[in-house]
Amino acid sequence: MATLYELLGILVTSFVLNIIPFMGPSNMLIASNAALLVNADPFTIGFLVALGSALAKSIHYGITFFVSGFLSEERRKSLDATGLKLKHWAFLALFIVAASPLPDEPVVVPLGLLKYNPIKFFISYFIGKLSIAVVGAYLGKAGQQLLAPWISEEILMVASIILTIIVTVVLLKVDISEIVRKVVKRKS
């Protein structure tokens, strides 16, 4: 069974990797790597990864929330009008971005500027990250069980880290929003 330090390590690692704007690796990969390293149930691992991620992005959100207080009166009124239009879709949009490999900041920062409800923000973001992190932890455990008889744990861990780096680089180099825009345009 996992020690308290290992569980805190998962939480802190997730927080640190997600506090860096636009640079964090996928939380699915963080959870799958943690599942390889820590002997804990996958749900607990996913929960801790999601919590660390949600706490980190809440700081990004909070900074933009308070920065918006320094905007001019005219700009504030414009943002408030925009906020009323987007209010109904914000929870769903945040959930989708949190549960996908899409960058979070293009949704997190505007919601902070729009002064979206902080509790709704945290709940939506956390649930989105929880859904993807739990899947990642289960995949990590399943991969470990499938490959352990043929590959040592050290090699499996190194392969997982390399895969994490490759996926992160691809996500940074590929404009996913442009790909989504092209796919939607083709279907229209």
Buried (B, 14 or more C-beta within 10 A) or exposed (E): EBEEEBBEBBBEBBBEBBBEBEEBBBBBBBBBBBBBBBEBBBEBBBBBBBBBBBBBBBEBBEBBBEEBEEEEEEEBEEBEEEBEEEEEEBBEBBBBBBBBBBBBBEBBBBBBBBBBEBEBBBBBBBBBBBBBBBBBBBBBBEBBEEBEEEBEEEEBBEBBBEBBEEBBEEBEEEEEEEEEEEEEEEEE
